[in-house]
Amino acid sequence: MGHGHHHHDHEHDHEPAGDTDASVARDLSVPDGELSPGQLSRRRMFRRAGLLGAGLTAAGVLGGEGQAAVAATGRDEGRGREPRDGYQWLAGDHHIHTQHSSDGVYRVIDHVRHANAYGLGWMVITDHGGATHAKIGVEKVNPDIVAARAAVKDTLVFQGLEWNIPAAEHGTVFVAPGRNEVATLKEFESSFDGSVKGASSNTPQNEALAIAGLNFLADAVRKRRVPDALFFANHPSRKGIDSPHEIRGWRDAQPTIAVGMEGAPGHQAAGIAKPNGPGGGRGYYDSNPGADSFPGYPAESYKTFGGFDWMTATVGGLWDSLLAEGKPWWITANSDSHWVHGDTSDRGPGGDFNANGRYEDPVYKGVPNFGSGDFWPGFYSRTHAGAEDFSYRAVMDALRAGRVWVDHGGLISGLVVRARPAGTGQRGVTLGGTLQVRQGARVELAIEVTLAGRPNWAQFVPTLARVDVIQGDVTGPVSDKDAFTTPNTKVVQSYEVNRSTGTVTFTYQLGAVDRPVYVRLRGTDGKRSAPGLLGAAVDPNGPRIDVYGDADPWNDLWFYSNPIWVLPRR
């Protein structure tokens, strides 16, 4: 997203892995006071990432083969290499900006190395759509992405862009790699970007242009111009301009392309209080209703709740109203990384973004500046996709299928959820799936949570306090396309987690199912909670609204899963 009040400071590595500075930074026998500024910067990053003093391999934290996370933990937690429940659960991020964004700074390889070091198996480079990007940026960033794919082979790097959705907010659009990835994205952006086409205002014509853009992507896949394409709506409640009927319109027009939204926005460090004053709103959720905002949205929808978007955080709210129609719509969590909080580098001098489509490579300036609100990809927000193998297509298939759960701050290490006929020993179905049973059959939800096993970037091991089961009735398509509540969704069970290591399992009994329902999960560290917006009977202990200017993301951690539907046959 574009934002006017970044003050940028970045702790950042620009050099190839394995150089002398990195080696010295890892050598804890050398005191901090004897390090050069560059070595100290590296050591600070390693320390924050929990990657010091754990027998690191020679490849180093920014090595091309992602060895650091493995060495530090003894296993590859984030990258999910060992199949669980039949899938490789690959952590990823679909919303990342580089020096090819008008408000970005880092090189592609900088983001990729950091993401890889912290265990991400996939990521999408999404520089901002706009006239300069459409004209030259799409082409200019591609060689950097191709080079990063070659240099860092165990993180999949997609090319995408951040679409200025006509009549609405921003969204991630990305395609599977192939010979036409640049040409397809360039034509899409030139023809359907709200900024390029002057189509930002809330009009029926502009809403139709957004649908036409999704149709273009679907047509590109159908004609095999690109192997695959996906769209996610980004920070949907930030400005109130993604109306319920627009979201339904995208989903219903192209349900294999428009598959979901950010359940939690990026910019999660924006709420941290500064050394010299207060912070802002988590996610930069600090807007008020404007001329193009949907008038039905309440005042609290412009804030985050436990770092999550109001649409997702409200039990019985907009997300649930979509799920209650029985139609897929998935949530993700991403960094939206532009400038990293506490980092110490800045844009290189000179250059002309409008002429060149990029800024000069960033340079080290040595002074941490805490005005920016972002984390490196994977350092706080993670979207875990259950892929059938380690490939671009498998990740996109997993995202489309809704085999996805999200977490903040490394709250948990793993999640396996299965809906199955009770007492039968059947495997059942996982996240995003539909379990079909005979009318009146008894159904259970089997939950296995692997608790956090290592320090997160803030240098503590998170503790999961509670897991909530949320269940709703499937009531079918709505007559009012702007509906954003559903009456029969609520928290039906809460489990206290009375241990801090290992694995915990719970089995929730849905009982005899005589109507279509769905179930989803969330969990919390239990540090901040309040009754849900639709009342304590619906959600007695949900996320609390984030305090503007004082919202430390590390003291309010949550995970959310996508739903499973249960459909009885008569």
Secondary structure, 3 states (H helix, E strand, C coil): CCCCCCCCCECCCCCCCCCHHHHHHHCCCCCHHHCCHHHHHHHHHHHHCCCCCCCCCCCCCCCCCCHHHHHHHCCCCCCCCCCECCEEEEEEEEEECCCCCCCCCCCHHHHHHHHHHCCCCEEEEEEECCHHHHHHHHHHHHHHHHHHHHHCCCCEEEEEEEEECCCCCEEEEEECCCCCHHHHHHHHHHHHCCCCCCCCCCCHHHHHHHHHHHHHHHHHHHCCCCCCEEEEECCCCCCCCCCHHHHHHHHHHCCCCEEEEEEECCCHHHHCCECCECCCCHHHCCCCCCCCCCCCCCHHHHCEECCEEHHHHCCCCHHHHHHCCCCCCEEEECCCECCECCECEECCCCCCHHHHCCCCCCEECCCCCCCCCECCCCCCEEEEEEECCCCHHHHHHHHHHCCEEEEECCCEEEEEEEEEECCCCCCCECCCCEEEEECCCEEEEEEEEEECCCCCCCCCCCCCCEEEEEEEECCCCCCCCCCCCCCCEEEEEEEECCCCCCEEEEEEEEEECCCCEEEEEEEECCCCCECCCCCCCCCCCECCECCCCCCCHHHCCEEEECCEEEEEEC
